[in-house]
């Protein structure tokens, strides 16, 4: 499988949906506890958003990843879900991160498109 491990910052809201999806699809997932340096254990950052509305916190996190020479990818879940899922799949194939941090706003947790996005994404990566 091209997605080896997901790190999340907590187990609430948006992160709880990602955690649930990952465990259902047998993807290693853990909550970042802050004991180690984030940049030492994560190879890439994935920001999920709607209509390019990215939280300032996530924008700053992306800038920090860039400064550390780490890869990042942004996914707009309001776009075509199949194309968005393919885009992340190709990013994973090209960059081969061992562990990624996935972030998104808690407002996304209420969006049915988030679950639909993860369903589309699972169809593309689980068979690998």
C-alpha positions as CSV (number, residue, x, y, z in Angstrom):
1,X,0.0,0.0,0.0
2,X,1.3,3.5,-0.8
3,X,0.0,5.0,2.4
4,X,2.1,3.6,5.2
5,X,1.2,5.7,8.2
6,X,-0.9,8.7,9.2
7,X,-0.3,11.0,12.1
8,X,-3.0,13.2,13.5
9,X,-2.8,16.0,16.1
10,X,-5.7,14.9,18.3
11,X,-8.7,12.5,18.3
12,X,-11.5,15.0,18.0
13,X,-13.5,16.5,15.1
14,X,-11.8,16.3,11.8
15,X,-9.1,14.0,13.2
16,X,-11.6,11.5,14.5
17,X,-13.0,11.0,11.1
18,X,-9.6,10.4,9.6
19,X,-8.7,8.1,12.5
20,X,-11.9,6.0,11.9
21,X,-11.4,5.8,8.2
22,X,-7.7,4.8,8.5
23,X,-8.4,2.1,11.0
24,X,-11.3,0.7,8.9
25,X,-8.9,0.5,6.0
26,X,-6.1,-1.0,8.0
27,X,-3.8,2.0,7.7
28,X,-1.4,2.6,10.6
29,X,-2.6,5.8,12.4
30,X,-1.5,7.4,15.6
31,X,-2.0,10.6,17.5
32,X,1.1,12.8,17.7
33,X,2.0,13.1,21.4
34,X,4.7,15.7,21.0
35,X,7.4,13.6,22.6
36,X,9.4,13.6,19.5
37,X,10.0,16.4,16.9
38,X,7.2,16.3,14.4
39,X,9.6,16.9,11.5
40,X,11.7,13.8,12.5
41,X,8.7,11.4,12.3
42,X,6.7,12.9,9.4
43,X,7.8,13.0,5.8
44,X,4.9,15.0,4.4
45,X,1.8,17.1,5.1
46,X,-1.6,16.8,3.6
47,X,-4.1,19.7,4.0
48,X,-7.7,19.0,3.3
49,X,-9.9,22.1,2.7
50,X,-12.9,23.4,0.9
51,X,-12.7,26.1,-1.8
52,X,-9.2,27.0,-1.0
53,X,-10.2,28.1,2.5
54,X,-7.1,27.1,4.4
55,X,-6.8,27.9,8.1
56,X,-3.9,30.3,8.9
57,X,-2.6,27.6,11.3
58,X,-2.4,25.1,8.4
59,X,-0.9,27.7,6.1
60,X,1.8,28.3,8.7
61,X,2.3,24.6,9.1
62,X,2.8,24.2,5.4
63,X,5.4,27.0,5.4
64,X,7.3,25.2,8.2
65,X,7.3,22.0,6.2
66,X,8.6,23.8,3.2
67,X,11.4,25.3,5.3
68,X,12.4,21.9,6.5
69,X,12.4,20.5,3.0
70,X,9.4,18.3,3.6
71,X,6.7,17.8,1.0
72,X,3.1,19.0,1.3
73,X,-0.1,18.5,-0.7
74,X,-3.4,20.3,-0.6
75,X,-6.7,18.7,-1.4
76,X,-9.9,20.7,-2.1
77,X,-12.7,18.3,-1.3
78,X,-15.3,20.5,-3.0
79,X,-13.7,19.7,-6.4
80,X,-14.3,16.6,-8.4
81,X,-13.8,13.8,-5.8
82,X,-12.3,11.3,-8.2
83,X,-9.7,13.8,-9.5
84,X,-8.9,15.0,-5.9
85,X,-8.4,11.4,-4.8
86,X,-6.2,10.6,-7.8
87,X,-4.2,13.8,-7.1
88,X,-3.3,12.6,-3.6
89,X,-2.6,9.1,-4.8
90,X,-0.1,10.4,-7.4
91,X,1.5,12.7,-4.8
92,X,2.0,9.7,-2.6
93,X,3.4,7.6,-5.4
94,X,5.8,10.3,-6.5
95,X,7.0,11.3,-3.0
96,X,6.8,7.9,-1.2
97,X,6.4,9.3,2.3
98,X,6.6,6.7,5.1
99,X,4.4,8.9,7.4
100,X,2.2,11.9,6.7
101,X,0.4,14.4,8.9
102,X,-3.2,15.0,7.7
103,X,-4.8,18.3,8.8
104,X,-8.2,19.9,8.1
105,X,-10.6,22.2,9.9
106,X,-13.2,20.8,12.2
107,X,-15.9,22.3,10.0
108,X,-14.9,19.6,7.4
109,X,-16.0,17.0,9.9
110,X,-19.7,18.0,9.2
111,X,-19.3,17.8,5.5
112,X,-20.6,14.6,3.8
113,X,-18.0,15.3,1.0
114,X,-15.2,14.5,3.5
115,X,-16.4,10.9,3.9
116,X,-17.1,10.6,0.2
117,X,-13.6,11.8,-0.5
118,X,-12.1,9.2,1.7
119,X,-14.3,6.5,0.1
120,X,-13.0,7.6,-3.3
121,X,-9.4,7.7,-2.1
122,X,-9.7,4.2,-0.4
123,X,-10.8,2.7,-3.8
124,X,-7.6,4.0,-5.3
125,X,-5.1,2.9,-2.7
126,X,-6.4,-0.2,-0.9
127,X,-5.8,-2.6,-3.8
128,X,-2.1,-1.7,-3.9
